[in-house]
Amino acid sequence: MLRPPCLLPILLIAVLLTGCAGPLVKEASYPTRPEGTDKILYSDQKRETVWGGDDTLSDKLFGKDEENNSGGGAGIGVNSFLWRASLDTVSFMPVLSADPFGGVILTDWYENPKARGERFKINLYILDKQLRADGLRVSVFKQKKNKAGWQDTEVTDDMANSIENTVLTRAREMRVVQLGLKQN
């Protein structure tokens, strides 16, 4: 006759061995319909991942085609030259958020040490995978400090245009360097 303390190791081994066995019953397959489509998929069907089909992660991030110089790249959703030039242009400011897939760069407030009592914030939106002048939008916000605290003030359109031109010039320079062309 087995004593109760001897049953515990036997029971534990039986539970562990049962857990190692595969499922005895195949999981049920049920139809699903992805949101926004009429296509029916079954729960046990292989689905496409966010990275696509059989491509590797590095193929998606850096692209397979080395001949493609458009700067679009498969890794980010926007033009890579505009993206890098935008980050270079606002690098002196604290970056609050940078989304390379959506093409959004948001800075935090920056107060120039030489101009106390005045601070700026910049939002950059890269709108295209092509290096185009209309593929970039910049919003600039300005505040001045008074006795009541920080107050919003008007910003001229020239400031946003100047930043856009700086980013576009830097992006073109980067593209020229990548292509190995000489500047005039």
C-alpha positions in Angstrom: 0.0 0.0 0.0 1.3 3.4 -1.0 1.5 6.2 1.5 0.0 9.6 0.6 3.5 11.3 0.4 4.5 8.8 -2.4 1.6 9.6 -4.5 2.6 13.3 -4.9 5.8 12.6 -7.0 3.9 10.1 -9.2 1.0 12.4 -9.7 3.4 15.3 -10.6 5.3 13.1 -13.1 2.0 12.0 -14.7 0.8 15.6 -15.0 4.1 16.7 -16.6 4.1 13.8 -19.1 0.5 14.6 -20.0 1.5 18.2 -20.7 4.2 17.1 -23.1 1.8 15.3 -25.3 0.3 17.2 -28.3 -3.3 18.1 -28.4 -5.6 15.2 -28.9 -8.2 17.3 -30.6 -7.5 19.7 -33.4 -8.5 23.3 -32.7 -11.7 24.3 -34.4 -11.4 26.5 -37.5 -13.9 29.3 -37.7 -14.4 32.0 -40.4 -13.5 35.6 -39.7 -13.8 38.7 -41.8 -11.1 41.3 -41.4 -12.4 44.8 -40.8 -13.1 46.8 -43.9 -13.0 43.9 -46.3 -15.4 41.3 -47.7 -12.8 38.6 -47.7 -13.4 35.6 -45.4 -10.4 34.1 -43.7 -10.3 31.0 -41.4 -8.8 31.1 -38.0 -6.2 28.4 -38.9 -5.1 30.1 -42.2 -1.6 31.6 -42.3 -2.0 35.4 -42.3 0.3 38.1 -43.6 2.3 39.8 -40.9 2.9 43.6 -40.6 6.2 42.9 -42.4 4.5 41.3 -45.4 5.2 37.9 -46.9 8.5 36.1 -47.0 10.8 39.1 -46.9 13.1 39.3 -43.9 13.0 42.2 -41.4 16.2 43.7 -42.8 14.8 43.6 -46.3 11.8 45.5 -45.2 13.9 48.1 -43.2 16.7 48.7 -45.6 15.2 47.5 -48.9 16.4 44.8 -51.2 17.1 46.9 -54.2 20.4 48.9 -53.9 19.7 50.5 -57.2 16.7 52.4 -55.9 17.8 56.0 -55.1 14.4 57.5 -54.5 15.1 57.6 -50.8 11.6 56.1 -50.1 13.0 52.9 -48.6 10.7 50.1 -47.4 11.7 50.7 -43.8 10.0 54.0 -43.3 6.8 55.3 -44.7 8.3 58.6 -45.9 11.2 59.9 -47.9 14.4 59.0 -46.0 16.3 62.1 -47.2 13.5 64.4 -45.9 13.4 62.4 -42.7 17.1 62.6 -41.9 17.2 66.3 -43.0 14.3 67.1 -40.7 16.0 65.5 -37.8 19.2 67.3 -38.6 17.5 70.6 -38.8 15.7 70.3 -35.4 18.6 68.5 -33.6 19.2 71.5 -31.4 15.7 71.2 -29.9 14.5 68.4 -27.6 12.6 65.9 -29.7 9.3 64.9 -28.0 8.3 62.3 -30.6 9.6 61.0 -33.9 7.6 58.5 -36.0 9.4 57.4 -39.1 6.4 55.4 -40.4 4.0 58.2 -40.1 6.5 60.9 -40.9 5.9 63.1 -37.9 8.5 64.8 -35.8 7.3 66.8 -32.7 9.7 68.9 -30.7 9.3 70.0 -27.1 9.5 73.7 -26.2 13.0 75.2 -26.7 14.1 78.5 -25.1 17.2 80.0 -26.7 19.7 80.9 -23.9 20.4 84.2 -25.8 16.7 85.2 -26.0 15.3 84.5 -22.6 11.5 84.7 -22.2 10.8 83.4 -25.7 10.4 79.8 -26.6 9.5 77.8 -29.8 8.0 74.4 -30.6 8.1 72.8 -34.1 6.0 70.1 -35.7 7.3 68.6 -39.0 5.1 66.4 -41.2 6.7 64.5 -44.1 3.8 63.8 -46.4 5.4 61.8 -49.3 7.9 59.1 -50.2 9.3 61.3 -52.9 11.8 64.1 -52.4 9.4 67.0 -53.3 8.9 70.5 -52.1 5.3 69.8 -51.3 6.2 66.7 -49.4 7.0 68.6 -46.2 4.8 70.8 -43.9 6.2 72.7 -40.9 4.2 74.3 -38.1 6.0 76.6 -35.7 4.6 77.7 -32.3 6.0 80.6 -30.2 5.3 81.7 -26.7 6.5 84.7 -24.7 6.8 84.8 -20.9 5.1 87.5 -19.0 3.9 87.9 -15.4 1.0 85.5 -16.0 3.2 82.8 -17.5 3.8 81.7 -21.0 1.4 83.3 -23.6 1.0 82.2 -27.2 2.2 84.8 -29.8 2.0 85.1 -33.5 4.5 83.4 -35.7 5.2 84.7 -39.2 4.8 82.3 -42.1 8.4 83.2 -43.1 9.7 81.2 -40.1 7.9 78.0 -41.2 8.9 78.6 -44.8 12.5 79.1 -43.7 12.6 75.9 -41.8 11.0 74.0 -44.8 13.6 75.5 -47.1 16.4 74.5 -44.8 15.1 70.9 -44.6 14.7 70.7 -48.3 18.2 72.0 -49.0 19.7 69.6 -46.6 17.7 66.7 -48.1 18.9 67.6 -51.6 22.5 67.7 -50.4 22.2 64.3 -48.8 20.7 62.9 -52.0 23.6 64.4 -54.1 26.1 62.9 -51.8 24.5 59.5 -52.0 24.4 59.7 -55.8 28.0 60.7 -55.8 27.3 63.8 -57.9 29.3 67.0 -57.6 27.5 70.2 -56.6 27.9 73.3 -58.8 
